[in-house]
Amino acid sequence: MPRDYIEFQARIDPIAFLITFRTYGTWVHGDERGSFHRQGPGKAVEPNPALQKSDLAQLKHPPVTFDTAQRAAVESAIREVCQFRKYALYALNVRTNHVHCVVATGDTPEKAMTSFKSYATRRLRDENLFHPDAVIWSRHGSTLYLWSENEVERALDYVVNGQGDDLPRLK
């Protein structure tokens, strides 16, 4: 197999990021899907119905799920962030209880995710789609670094095709 010069380069920066964040209360500790402690990365919490029930009881309000208008507002806000900050948005999928995007930035993925959540929250409140006191997002999210074209392609496929049934189209 012929070698390409790219094999000999040390990649310093990732090509893009797969950023995922959830709405408030839709995935708590003890959930059967698993979760992680806030105290540090890699500290898994095993499924635990009692812990899940306890976490759900501590919510300030019911878990947040988006309708079509709310999803459209979130999508519009994220696209605005990307345009304003000159991020390359490769894929975006706003679901009823989470958001996935594949994006290339000059910033850290955490800064991009924080901006996405902030702009989306402001948009949802400006359009009177959420009460001003409502907590909309869970803490943090997932920020995966994509180092190769293959990883980017797999992330794009996951975001576009791997999310289950299609939801009503956004305007």
C-alpha positions in Angstrom: 0.0 0.0 0.0 1.5 3.4 -1.0 2.3 5.7 1.9 1.0 9.2 2.1 3.0 12.1 3.6 0.2 12.7 6.1 1.2 9.4 7.9 4.5 11.0 8.9 3.0 14.2 10.3 2.2 14.5 14.0 -1.3 15.9 14.2 -1.4 18.5 17.0 -5.0 19.5 16.6 -8.0 17.4 16.0 -9.9 17.7 12.7 -13.2 18.2 14.5 -15.2 17.4 17.6 -18.3 15.3 18.3 -20.2 17.4 20.9 -23.2 15.9 22.7 -25.3 17.5 25.5 -28.6 16.5 27.1 -31.6 18.3 28.4 -32.1 18.7 32.1 -33.2 15.6 34.0 -33.4 13.2 31.1 -30.4 11.1 32.1 -29.6 11.0 35.8 -27.2 8.9 37.9 -28.3 5.3 38.3 -30.0 5.2 34.9 -29.8 1.8 33.2 -27.8 3.4 30.3 -25.0 4.2 32.8 -23.5 7.5 33.9 -20.4 9.1 35.3 -19.5 10.8 38.6 -19.0 14.5 38.5 -15.8 14.1 40.5 -13.7 13.0 37.6 -13.6 11.4 34.2 -13.9 7.7 33.9 -15.6 7.1 37.3 -18.6 5.1 36.1 -21.8 4.8 38.0 -23.5 1.4 37.6 -27.2 1.2 37.0 -29.0 1.7 40.3 -32.8 2.2 40.4 -32.7 3.7 44.0 -30.0 6.2 43.0 -32.0 7.1 39.8 -35.2 7.6 41.9 -33.3 9.8 44.4 -31.7 11.9 41.6 -35.1 12.3 39.9 -36.7 13.4 43.2 -34.1 16.2 43.5 -34.9 17.8 40.2 -36.1 21.4 40.4 -38.8 20.7 37.8 -39.7 17.9 35.5 -37.2 16.7 32.9 -37.0 18.9 29.8 -38.0 17.6 26.4 -38.3 19.7 23.3 -41.2 20.1 20.9 -40.7 21.1 17.2 -40.6 24.8 17.9 -38.1 24.4 20.7 -35.9 22.2 18.6 -35.9 24.7 15.7 -34.9 27.5 18.1 -32.0 25.4 19.5 -30.8 24.6 15.9 -31.0 28.2 14.8 -29.0 29.3 17.9 -26.3 26.8 17.3 -26.0 27.7 13.6 -25.7 31.4 14.7 -22.8 30.5 17.1 -21.0 28.7 14.3 -21.5 31.6 11.9 -20.5 34.2 14.4 -17.4 32.3 15.6 -16.5 31.0 12.2 -16.9 27.3 13.3 -17.3 24.7 10.6 -20.5 22.9 11.4 -20.4 19.5 9.6 -23.6 18.0 11.1 -26.2 19.0 13.6 -29.1 16.9 15.0 -31.3 18.5 17.7 -33.4 15.7 19.3 -36.2 15.9 21.9 -33.8 15.4 24.8 -30.3 15.9 23.5 -28.1 17.6 20.8 -25.4 16.1 18.7 -23.1 18.1 16.4 -19.8 17.6 14.6 -17.9 20.8 14.4 -14.4 22.2 13.8 -13.4 25.1 15.9 -10.4 27.1 16.8 -11.6 26.8 20.4 -11.8 24.0 22.9 -14.9 21.8 22.5 -16.0 22.8 26.0 -16.0 26.4 25.0 -18.1 25.6 21.9 -20.5 23.5 23.9 -20.9 26.3 26.5 -21.6 28.8 23.7 -24.1 26.4 22.1 -26.0 26.0 25.4 -25.9 29.7 26.2 -27.1 30.9 22.8 -29.8 28.2 22.7 -31.0 29.1 26.2 -31.2 32.8 25.4 -33.1 32.0 22.1 -35.6 29.7 23.9 -36.3 32.4 26.5 -36.4 35.3 24.0 -39.0 33.4 22.0 -41.0 32.6 25.2 -40.5 28.9 24.7 -39.2 28.3 28.2 -39.9 29.9 31.6 -37.0 32.3 32.5 -36.2 30.2 35.6 -36.2 26.8 34.0 -33.0 24.8 33.9 -32.8 23.6 30.3 -29.5 21.7 30.1 -27.7 19.0 32.1 -24.3 19.7 33.4 -21.5 19.5 30.8 -21.9 16.8 28.1 -19.6 14.8 25.9 -16.7 16.2 23.8 -15.0 13.6 21.6 -11.9 14.6 19.7 -11.9 13.4 16.1 -8.4 12.9 14.8 -8.8 11.2 11.5 -11.1 11.5 8.4 -12.4 8.0 9.3 -13.4 9.2 12.8 -15.1 12.3 11.3 -17.0 10.1 8.8 -18.2 7.8 11.5 -19.3 10.7 13.7 -21.2 12.3 10.8 -23.0 9.0 10.1 -23.9 8.6 13.8 -25.3 12.2 14.1 -27.2 12.0 10.8 -28.3 8.4 10.6 -27.8 6.8 14.0 -30.4 8.6 16.1 -33.4 6.5 15.5 -36.7 7.5 13.8 -36.8 10.9 12.1 -38.5 13.7 14.0 -40.7 16.2 12.4 -38.7 18.5 10.2 -37.5 21.8 11.6 -38.6 25.0 9.8 
